[in-house]
Every structure is written in structure tokens, then in C-alpha cells.
């Protein structure tokens, strides 16, 4: 009996030792070409935080795990989510929403596109460890100055730009008024001269038209432009009543601030 027990223990030891020394077989990871990410674009002022949501789709039969955002060009990436996505079923891709927070750099240092990189775990190497893969997609990006319109309102004429501004102005057809304003840089990057434009548009084109003005001063942090004015003539045949007048601050072709005023034409 003792001999039989001894033989059984020897066989069991051989089996256990054989099992421990066997090498794990590598598993091929999901190719990045089988991963797709929803199209997004980022438009924001400099040195600000913004939450971004993307949809990650897995078009492979195998799952991908620990999917997360690892980098986004010269943007800071913080608080990225982490999701697991199963493989596709019945030729239908699996997907999951992934959110992350970014911090924009200073304006003027980003290109029109910025590479977004996500990583995921898939497959197994010859040591039994998961393989980390990356997927890179280009994202349309536009960072603009953190500037705003200040002290916006109607005044009587160009000689009255520093008078009290009015959000609503009444006048008769054929008369003029003036919009007074200045621009302030709330950001950390100096805004070059001749890079910002202020324009107004009278919404009812039967009453008035539009005009624009180039800001000629450079502005460092907390800097301002001169107080300027835009003449708003009312047409001779304008109908009586009210219309909105929208004052807009532009950087290139991007609207970065607006103010609304009301113009009333009396009989």
C-alpha cells in the first residue's frame, strides 16, 4: 500500500512540475486598424479646461481592455476614463464612450490638427503579460485668445466715447448713433496688434447695416485696447420699431465674444 501511495505522489509531482514549467502561448493583439474613434474637433480659448467625449469602436473579434487617453499633442490630459470593450458580435462592432479632460496651451502654438493617442491592452506576450497597443487619430484643433469686449454700449457720437454707455438707444430714421467699446486680454499670451477685429451687424437690414474695426494695439496679460467707436447710421427709409445690434469680437474667422444691444427707431 505504501509503495502505491509513493508511486502516486511521484506521478502527481511530475504532472505539477510539468505544468509549472510549460511556457504560455503568445496571443496576437487587436490591430489598431480595427479600432476607430468618433470624429471630434476642439475649439477653445487658451489655458482653459474642457471635457471631451469620444466613442471608441472595436471592430475585431477579440476584446480590448483598459482603453484610455494617454496624450493629446501639447494639450494637457487629465482625468481620462478607462473602459473595456468586448469584441464584435454577429459582425456588429462593440463600442463605448470615453471621456477625458484637457487643458489648452497658449494660442498660436497649436496646428490645425493635433494627434490624439489612446492606449489599450490586448493579446498576451510569451511571458503571459498583456500587450499594450496605441491608436493615433488627428483631431481638428483651434485655440484662440482669451479676450473679451468691455464697456459696450451706445453713446451719442465719436466725441462721447467715454460717456455712460446705454444698452438701448432710441432715435429717428436718418439719424446716427455710436457704439463705444474696448477689448481686454484675459489670457497669458500677448495678442499681436492687428490680429483682432470688432464688427457690428444690425439684424434688421431695413434699419441699418454693418461695419468693422481692426484693433491696432498689442495687448499683454490684462492689457486693453483704446476705447473705440463704430458709427451706426439708420437708413432714411427705415421702418419704425426695434432691432438687435450684435457687436462681435473676431480672431481670424472665429467668434470669441459677442454683446447684444437694442436700437429703436421712432416715428
C-alpha positions in Angstrom: 0.0 0.0 0.0 2.8 2.4 1.0 4.5 1.6 -2.4 1.3 2.5 -4.3 1.0 5.8 -2.4 4.6 6.7 -3.1 4.2 6.0 -6.9 1.0 8.1 -7.0 2.8 11.0 -5.3 5.7 10.7 -7.8 3.3 10.9 -10.7 1.5 13.8 -9.3 4.8 15.7 -8.7 5.8 15.1 -12.3 2.5 16.4 -13.6 2.7 19.5 -11.4 6.3 20.2 -12.3 5.4 19.8 -16.0 2.5 22.2 -15.7 4.6 24.9 -13.9 7.4 24.8 -16.5 5.2 25.0 -19.6 5.6 28.3 -21.5 2.5 30.4 -22.0 1.5 30.8 -25.7 1.5 34.3 -27.1 -1.9 35.8 -28.2 -1.9 38.2 -31.1 -3.3 41.6 -30.0 -6.1 43.5 -31.8 -4.6 45.6 -34.6 -5.0 49.4 -34.2 -6.6 49.4 -37.7 -9.5 47.6 -36.1 -10.1 50.4 -33.7 -12.0 53.5 -34.7 -12.7 56.8 -32.8 -15.5 59.2 -33.4 -14.7 62.4 -35.2 -14.3 65.5 -32.9 -12.9 69.0 -33.1 -11.7 71.2 -30.3 -12.2 75.0 -30.3 -11.4 76.8 -27.1 -9.6 79.7 -25.6 -6.0 79.3 -24.3 -5.2 77.9 -20.8 -8.7 76.6 -20.2 -10.1 73.2 -19.1 -12.7 71.4 -21.2 -14.3 68.0 -21.0 -14.2 65.9 -24.2 -16.2 62.8 -25.0 -15.3 60.3 -27.8 -16.8 57.0 -28.9 -14.3 54.1 -29.3 -15.4 51.2 -31.5 -13.8 47.8 -31.5 -14.2 46.1 -35.0 -12.2 43.0 -34.0 -13.5 39.7 -32.6 -11.3 40.0 -29.6 -11.9 42.4 -26.6 -9.7 45.4 -25.8 -9.2 46.4 -22.2 -8.1 49.4 -20.2 -8.8 51.8 -23.1 -7.7 55.3 -22.0 -6.3 58.6 -23.5 -2.6 58.9 -23.0 -1.7 62.1 -24.8 -3.1 64.9 -27.0 -0.2 66.9 -28.5 0.7 69.9 -26.4 -2.6 69.8 -24.6 -2.6 68.6 -21.0 -4.6 65.5 -20.4 -6.2 64.8 -17.0 -8.9 62.6 -15.6 -9.1 60.2 -18.5 -11.7 57.5 -18.3 -10.8 53.8 -18.6 -13.1 51.3 -20.3 -13.2 47.7 -21.5 -14.7 47.0 -24.9 -15.7 43.4 -25.9 -15.2 42.0 -29.4 -17.7 42.5 -32.1 -20.7 40.2 -32.2 -22.5 39.0 -35.4 -20.3 41.4 -37.4 -21.5 44.3 -35.3 -18.8 46.4 -33.7 -18.8 47.0 -30.0 -18.2 50.5 -28.7 -18.0 52.5 -25.5 -18.0 56.2 -24.6 -14.7 57.6 -23.2 -14.4 61.0 -21.5 -11.3 62.9 -20.6 -10.4 66.5 -19.5 -7.9 68.6 -21.4 -6.0 71.9 -20.7 -5.4 74.0 -23.7 -2.0 75.5 -24.4 -1.3 79.1 -25.3 -2.9 80.2 -28.6 -0.7 80.3 -31.6 1.4 77.2 -30.7 -1.1 74.6 -32.0 -1.5 73.5 -35.6 -4.8 72.9 -37.4 -4.7 69.2 -36.3 -3.4 67.6 -33.2 -2.7 63.8 -32.6 -4.9 62.2 -30.0 -3.4 58.9 -28.7 -5.3 56.2 -26.9 -3.8 53.0 -25.4 -5.4 49.6 -24.8 -4.4 46.2 -23.6 -4.9 43.3 -25.9 -3.3 39.9 -26.5 -0.5 38.3 -24.5 3.3 38.1 -24.9 5.4 35.0 -24.3 5.6 35.8 -20.6 1.9 35.9 -20.2 1.7 39.7 -19.8 -0.9 41.7 -21.7 0.3 43.7 -24.7 -0.3 47.5 -24.7 -1.2 48.9 -28.1 -1.8 52.6 -29.2 -4.2 54.2 -31.7 -3.5 57.7 -33.0 -6.0 59.9 -34.8 -5.7 63.5 -36.0 -8.2 66.0 -34.3 -9.1 69.4 -35.7 -7.9 72.0 -33.1 -8.2 75.8 -32.9 -7.0 77.7 -29.8 -7.8 81.4 -29.7 -7.0 84.4 -27.4 -8.9 84.7 -24.1 -10.1 88.2 -24.9 -13.4 89.9 -24.4 -15.4 93.1 -25.2 -15.7 95.6 -22.4 -17.8 98.6 -21.6 -20.0 98.1 -24.7 -22.9 100.4 -25.3 -24.5 103.2 -27.3 -23.3 106.8 -27.0 -24.2 109.9 -28.8 -21.2 110.3 -31.1 -17.5 109.8 -31.5 -16.7 112.7 -29.2 -18.7 110.9 -26.4 -17.0 107.5 -26.3 -16.3 107.8 -22.5 -19.8 108.8 -21.6 -22.2 106.4 -19.9 -23.0 103.6 -22.3 -26.6 102.6 -23.0 -27.8 99.1 -23.9 -30.8 100.5 -25.7 -30.9 103.6 -27.9 -33.8 105.5 -29.4 -33.5 107.7 -32.5 -35.4 108.6 -35.7 -34.8 107.3 -39.2 -31.9 109.0 -40.9 -30.1 109.7 -37.6 -26.9 108.2 -36.3 -25.7 106.7 -33.1 -22.3 105.2 -32.0 -21.2 102.0 -30.3 -18.4 102.5 -27.7 -16.2 99.6 -26.6 -12.7 98.4 -25.8 -11.0 95.0 -25.7 -9.3 93.3 -22.8 -6.8 90.4 -22.9 -7.7 88.0 -20.0 -5.1 85.4 -21.2 -1.4 84.8 -20.6 -0.2 85.2 -24.2 0.4 88.6 -25.8 -2.1 89.4 -28.5 -0.4 91.0 -31.5 -1.6 94.2 -33.0 -3.9 93.9 -36.0 -5.0 90.4 -35.1 -8.4 91.1 -33.6 -11.4 92.6 -35.4 -14.6 94.1 -33.9 -17.7 94.3 -36.0 -21.4 95.1 -35.6 -24.4 94.0 -37.5 -27.9 95.4 -37.4 -30.2 92.4 -37.5 -32.9 94.2 -39.4 -31.2 95.2 -42.6 -34.1 97.6 -43.4 -32.9 99.7 -40.5 -29.1 99.6 -40.7 -26.1 97.7 -42.0 -22.7 96.6 -40.6 -19.2 97.8 -40.1 -15.9 96.5 -38.6 -12.8 97.9 -36.9 -9.3 96.4 -36.6 -7.7 96.6 -33.1 -4.3 98.2 -33.7 -2.8 97.7 -30.2 -0.9 94.7 -28.9 -2.1 93.5 -25.5 -0.1 91.6 -22.9 -1.8 89.9 -19.9 -4.6 92.1 -18.6 -3.8 94.7 -21.3 -6.5 96.6 -23.1 -7.1 98.4 -26.4 -8.0 102.1 -26.6 -11.7 102.9 -26.3 -13.0 102.9 -29.8 -16.3 103.6 -31.6 -18.3 102.4 -34.5 -20.8 104.7 -36.2 -24.2 103.2 -36.7 -26.3 105.2 -39.3 -30.0 104.5 -39.5 -31.4 104.4 -43.1 -33.6 107.3 -44.3 -36.4 104.9 -45.1 -36.1 102.7 -42.1 -39.3 101.3 -40.6 -40.1 102.3 -37.0 -39.6 99.6 -34.3 -36.8 97.7 -32.6 -33.9 95.6 -33.8 -31.0 93.9 -32.2 -27.5 95.1 -32.9 -24.8 92.5 -32.4 -21.2 93.5 -31.6 -18.7 90.7 -32.3 -15.0 90.2 -31.5 -13.2 88.1 -34.0 -9.9 86.2 -34.1 -9.2 85.1 -37.7 -12.6 83.7 -38.6 -13.5 82.6 -35.1 -16.1 84.5 -33.0 -14.6 84.8 -29.5 -17.1 87.2 -27.8 -20.4 89.0 -28.6 -22.5 91.7 -27.0 -26.2 92.4 -27.9 -27.7 95.9 -28.0 -31.1 97.2 -28.9 -31.8 100.0 -31.4 -35.3 101.6 -31.5 -36.4 103.7 -34.4 -39.2 106.2 -33.5 -41.6 107.9 -35.9 
